[in-house]
Amino acid sequence: DPITVLFHGSSGGSTVTGLTSTLTLLFGSVNGAGDYVFTYALTNTSDAALQPSSEVTAFGFDTNPNPDTTASSITSTAADPDDQLTNISSGSISNGTSVEICGTGGANCAGGGSTGPDVGETSGGQFILAFTGGDPGTVTLTNATVRYQSTGLDGQGSGIGTPTNPRVVPEPATWAMMLLGFGAVGYSLRRRRRTGISQLA
């Protein structure tokens, strides 16, 4: 199932009204090189009346283990070049906040060229996490963050987005274990119910 993170914007520790976005990640596979392949959709859901020119120029997170940023990649299916995220980086995504890996429309996690989805638009595509030595077997994504630029009525501000529904994105092995666990619980309950019915008969 896809994991969707909802973000609200802030600047200097204060909430910026009307500045919001969502990031949806869907794990696809571990490829032959041991890289983790996701599809992503980054949508700028900001209020057009309050944030008419805002852009979401990067998204990122920390990973355990640490990713190989030089081998990781991002591609965009957005038709408008201004909405595309095409670079991988790491480091500061906004004042005092850093991430271990980010997909960005600029040269670094801080956005650079103000490229990313405008209000009401989505940038989507494929996001590949690579790790030194191949598939680590377990991957955890935390500290999800987005970068906003051209904020405010004058389009001169910037900000950071933090989750309104903070959660850790499970690694593929955890998703598989959860599915097996739910199946086992269902089977156990079904067997118990049948046993009870046969005893009544």
Phi, psi and chi 1 to 4 in degrees:
 res  aa     phi    psi   chi1   chi2   chi3   chi4
   1 ASP       -  148.1  -69.8  -20.8      -      -
   2 PRO   -71.1  150.1   23.3  -32.1      -      -
   3 ILE  -107.5  124.1  -62.2  -66.1      -      -
   4 THR  -113.9  126.8  -61.4      -      -      -
   5 VAL  -108.8  129.9 -175.5      -      -      -
   6 LEU   -99.4  133.4  -47.7  177.1      -      -
   7 PHE  -118.8  145.4  -63.6   93.0      -      -
   8 HIS  -118.6  150.9   64.3   84.1      -      -
   9 GLY   -91.3  151.2      -      -      -      -
  10 SER  -149.1  160.2   65.0      -      -      -
  11 SER  -147.0  127.9 -179.1      -      -      -
  12 GLY    61.0   28.0      -      -      -      -
  13 GLY    86.4   -2.5      -      -      -      -
  14 SER  -109.9  140.4  -60.3      -      -      -
  15 THR   -64.9  136.9  -62.1      -      -      -
  16 VAL  -101.3  112.5  177.7      -      -      -
  17 THR   -61.9  132.8  -55.6      -      -      -
  18 GLY    84.9    1.7      -      -      -      -
  19 LEU  -102.6  104.2 -163.4   57.7      -      -
  20 THR  -142.4  161.6   60.5      -      -      -
  21 SER  -162.4  169.1   59.4      -      -      -
  22 THR  -134.3  148.1   64.7      -      -      -
  23 LEU  -127.5  123.2  172.1   66.1      -      -
  24 THR  -113.9  126.2  -60.7      -      -      -
  25 LEU  -116.1  137.0  -71.3  175.4      -      -
  26 LEU  -129.8  116.1  176.0   63.0      -      -
  27 PHE   -68.8  131.4  171.8   73.4      -      -
  28 GLY  -105.4  -51.8      -      -      -      -
  29 SER  -169.9  170.0   65.0      -      -      -
  30 VAL  -106.2  118.1  177.0      -      -      -
  31 ASN   -79.2 -177.7   66.1   18.2      -      -
  32 GLY   -61.3  -24.2      -      -      -      -
  33 ALA   -87.2   -2.2      -      -      -      -
  34 GLY    85.2   15.0      -      -      -      -
  35 ASP   -86.1  147.6  -55.6  -26.9      -      -
  36 TYR   -94.4  120.1  -77.9   53.7      -      -
  37 VAL  -105.8  122.8 -178.5      -      -      -
  38 PHE  -121.3  152.4  -64.0   84.3      -      -
  39 THR   -98.8  150.3   56.4      -      -      -
  40 TYR  -136.1  154.9   76.2   92.2      -      -
  41 ALA  -141.4  116.4      -      -      -      -
  42 LEU  -109.6  115.6  178.6   65.7      -      -
  43 THR  -116.9  132.6  -57.0      -      -      -
  44 ASN   -88.5  104.6 -173.4  -18.1      -      -
  45 THR  -100.9   18.7   58.0      -      -      -
  46 SER   -61.7  155.3  -62.2      -      -      -
  47 ASP   -72.0  117.8 -174.4  -35.8      -      -
  48 ALA   -63.4  -27.5      -      -      -      -
  49 ALA   -75.5  -31.9      -      -      -      -
  50 LEU   -97.6  -27.0  -61.7  173.4      -      -
  51 GLN  -132.4   61.3  -58.0  -66.9  -23.9      -
  52 PRO   -63.1  -28.0   23.9  -34.5      -      -
  53 SER  -117.0   12.9   57.8      -      -      -
  54 SER   -66.1  148.1   71.4      -      -      -
  55 GLU  -132.1  147.0  -66.6  178.7  -56.4      -
  56 VAL  -101.5  105.3 -172.2      -      -      -
  57 THR   -97.3   -6.3   56.8      -      -      -
  58 ALA  -165.8  152.6      -      -      -      -
  59 PHE  -134.6  149.9   72.1   87.3      -      -
  60 GLY  -162.1  177.4      -      -      -      -
  61 PHE  -166.7  171.6   34.8   77.5      -      -
  62 ASP   -93.6  151.0  -66.4  -22.6      -      -
  63 THR  -129.1  151.0   73.5      -      -      -
  64 ASN  -130.2  111.8 -176.2   18.0      -      -
  65 PRO   -75.5  174.4   29.7  -36.5      -      -
  66 ASN   -67.3  140.8  -68.4  -24.9      -      -
  67 PRO   -81.1  162.3   32.8  -35.6      -      -
  68 ASP   -94.4   97.6 -179.9  -11.6      -      -
  69 THR   -65.4  -29.8   55.0      -      -      -
  70 THR   -71.7  -26.3   58.3      -      -      -
  71 ALA   -97.4  -14.1      -      -      -      -
  72 SER   -76.6  161.5  -62.0      -      -      -
  73 SER  -153.3  162.4   63.4      -      -      -
  74 ILE  -141.2  138.1 -171.7  168.6      -      -
  75 THR  -128.1  152.4   55.6      -      -      -
  76 SER  -121.2  140.0  177.8      -      -      -
  77 THR  -101.6    4.2   56.2      -      -      -
  78 ALA   -63.5  131.2      -      -      -      -
  79 ALA   -68.8  -35.3      -      -      -      -
  80 ASP   -85.1  119.0 -174.8  -12.9      -      -
  81 PRO   -55.1  -27.8  -24.8   34.1      -      -
  82 ASP   -70.4  -15.1 -173.5   54.6      -      -
  83 ASP   -97.6   -6.6  -67.6  -23.8      -      -
  84 GLN   -81.4  140.0  -64.5  178.6    0.3      -
  85 LEU  -108.4  119.6  -55.3 -178.6      -      -
  86 THR  -129.5   -1.8   55.6      -      -      -
  87 ASN  -123.2  151.3  -64.0  -39.2      -      -
  88 ILE  -110.7  137.7  -67.9  -69.4      -      -
  89 SER  -151.9 -173.0 -171.2      -      -      -
  90 SER  -151.9  165.1   63.2      -      -      -
  91 GLY   114.7 -152.4      -      -      -      -
  92 SER   -67.3  125.0  175.8      -      -      -
  93 ILE  -102.3  -19.6 -163.9  167.2      -      -
  94 SER  -169.6  174.0 -170.0      -      -      -
  95 ASN   -44.0  105.7  -58.0  -34.6      -      -
  96 GLY    78.1   -1.2      -      -      -      -
  97 THR  -113.7  124.2  -60.0      -      -      -
  98 SER  -120.3  154.3  -66.4      -      -      -
  99 VAL  -130.1  154.3  -70.1      -      -      -
 100 GLU   -78.2  -22.8  -68.1  174.1  -17.6      -
 101 ILE  -154.6  145.2 -167.5  164.4      -      -
 102 CYS  -146.3  152.4   72.7      -      -      -
 103 GLY  -101.7  130.7      -      -      -      -
 104 THR  -142.4  155.8  175.9      -      -      -
 105 GLY   -91.3   -8.0      -      -      -      -
 106 GLY  -109.7 -160.3      -      -      -      -
 107 ALA   -81.8  -18.6      -      -      -      -
 108 ASN  -148.8 -178.5   52.4   51.5      -      -
 109 CYS   -64.5  -21.9  -64.5      -      -      -
 110 ALA   -78.3    5.0      -      -      -      -
 111 GLY    99.6  -48.7      -      -      -      -
 112 GLY    65.0  -97.9      -      -      -      -
 113 GLY   -80.6   15.9      -      -      -      -
 114 SER    53.8   41.3  -67.5      -      -      -
 115 THR  -106.7  128.5  -58.8      -      -      -
 116 GLY   163.8  173.1      -      -      -      -
 117 PRO   -63.2  131.6   19.8  -29.7      -      -
 118 ASP   -79.6  178.3  -60.4  -44.6      -      -
 119 VAL   -55.9  128.1  176.3      -      -      -
 120 GLY    81.7    1.2      -      -      -      -
 121 GLU  -110.5  161.5  -63.6 -179.7  -13.4      -
 122 THR  -127.4  137.6  -62.9      -      -      -
 123 SER  -110.0  123.6  178.9      -      -      -
 124 GLY  -132.2  170.5      -      -      -      -
 125 GLY   159.0 -145.1      -      -      -      -
 126 GLN  -121.3  137.8 -170.7  175.0   73.5      -
 127 PHE  -125.5  120.6 -175.1   65.9      -      -
 128 ILE  -116.8  122.6  -60.2  178.8      -      -
 129 LEU   -98.5  121.1  -72.3  176.5      -      -
 130 ALA  -107.7  149.8      -      -      -      -
 131 PHE  -132.4  141.0  -59.6   90.5      -      -
 132 THR   -60.9  128.2  -57.9      -      -      -
 133 GLY    89.0    2.5      -      -      -      -
 134 GLY    90.5 -160.3      -      -      -      -
 135 ASP   -57.9  117.4 -179.0    4.3      -      -
 136 PRO   -79.0  -10.9   28.4  -33.8      -      -
 137 GLY    90.0  -36.4      -      -      -      -
 138 THR  -138.3  127.8  -60.4      -      -      -
 139 VAL  -133.3  132.5  174.4      -      -      -
 140 THR  -124.4  133.8  -55.3      -      -      -
 141 LEU  -109.4  128.0  -49.0  179.2      -      -
 142 THR  -138.1  175.3   56.3      -      -      -
 143 ASN    56.2   43.7 -170.5   33.5      -      -
 144 ALA   -60.5  133.6      -      -      -      -
 145 THR  -147.2  146.3  -48.9      -      -      -
 146 VAL  -124.9  161.1  -64.2      -      -      -
 147 ARG  -114.8  130.0  164.8   82.9  174.3 -177.3
 148 TYR  -109.3  140.7  -64.0  105.3      -      -
 149 GLN  -133.8  164.9  -70.5 -176.7 -149.1      -
 150 SER    57.8   45.1  -56.2      -      -      -
 151 THR   -91.3  166.9   62.3      -      -      -
 152 GLY    84.2  168.6      -      -      -      -
 153 LEU   -64.8  -27.4  -67.5  174.5      -      -
 154 ASP   -93.3   -5.4   60.2    0.8      -      -
 155 GLY    69.4   20.8      -      -      -      -
 156 GLN  -103.6   -1.3  -61.5  -60.5  -53.6      -
 157 GLY  -100.1  176.3      -      -      -      -
 158 SER  -145.6  164.5   63.8      -      -      -
 159 GLY  -165.6 -178.5      -      -      -      -
 160 ILE  -123.1  149.0 -170.8  171.9      -      -
 161 GLY  -114.2  127.6      -      -      -      -
 162 THR  -119.0  152.1   52.7      -      -      -
 163 PRO   -64.4  139.9  -23.1   34.8      -      -
 164 THR   -91.6  -13.4   59.1      -      -      -
 165 ASN  -128.1   63.7   59.5  -24.4      -      -
 166 PRO   -58.3  136.8   19.9  -30.1      -      -
 167 ARG  -161.8  159.2   62.8 -177.4  -61.9  171.8
 168 VAL   -90.6  132.9  172.6      -      -      -
 169 VAL   -78.3  120.0  178.5      -      -      -
 170 PRO   -65.9  148.3  -11.5   23.4      -      -
 171 GLU   -76.7  162.0   68.2  -84.0    3.1      -
 172 PRO   -54.3  -39.0  -27.6   34.3      -      -
 173 ALA   -62.5  -36.6      -      -      -      -
 174 THR   -67.9  -41.8  -62.0      -      -      -
 175 TRP   -57.6  -43.9  -92.4  -44.9      -      -
 176 ALA   -64.0  -42.9      -      -      -      -
 177 MET   -64.3  -39.2  -70.6  -65.5  -73.3      -
 178 MET   -62.7  -43.7  -74.7  166.3   55.8      -
 179 LEU   -63.5  -43.0  -69.5  173.1      -      -
 180 LEU   -63.4  -40.0  -72.6  172.5      -      -
 181 GLY   -63.8  -44.5      -      -      -      -
 182 PHE   -63.0  -39.9  -68.5  143.7      -      -
 183 GLY   -63.1  -42.2      -      -      -      -
 184 ALA   -65.4  -40.8      -      -      -      -
 185 VAL   -63.0  -45.3  169.1      -      -      -
 186 GLY   -61.0  -42.7      -      -      -      -
 187 TYR   -64.2  -41.9  176.5   74.8      -      -
 188 SER   -62.6  -46.1  173.6      -      -      -
 189 LEU   -63.8  -39.4  -70.9  173.0      -      -
 190 ARG   -65.6  -42.2 -169.5  171.5  173.9 -173.4
 191 ARG   -63.7  -42.0  -84.0 -173.1   57.1   97.5
 192 ARG   -63.0  -41.0 -166.4  174.1  -59.4  152.4
 193 ARG   -64.8  -42.8 -168.9  178.8  -50.4  127.5
 194 ARG   -64.6  -40.0  -77.7 -173.9  178.0  167.6
 195 THR   -61.1  -44.4  -58.3      -      -      -
 196 GLY   -61.8  -40.2      -      -      -      -
 197 ILE   -68.0  -41.6  -70.1  170.3      -      -
 198 SER   -66.9  -32.6   62.0      -      -      -
 199 GLN   -67.3  -36.3  -73.3  174.4   -9.0      -
 200 LEU   -66.4  -34.5  -72.1  173.3      -      -
 201 ALA   -69.9      -      -      -      -      -
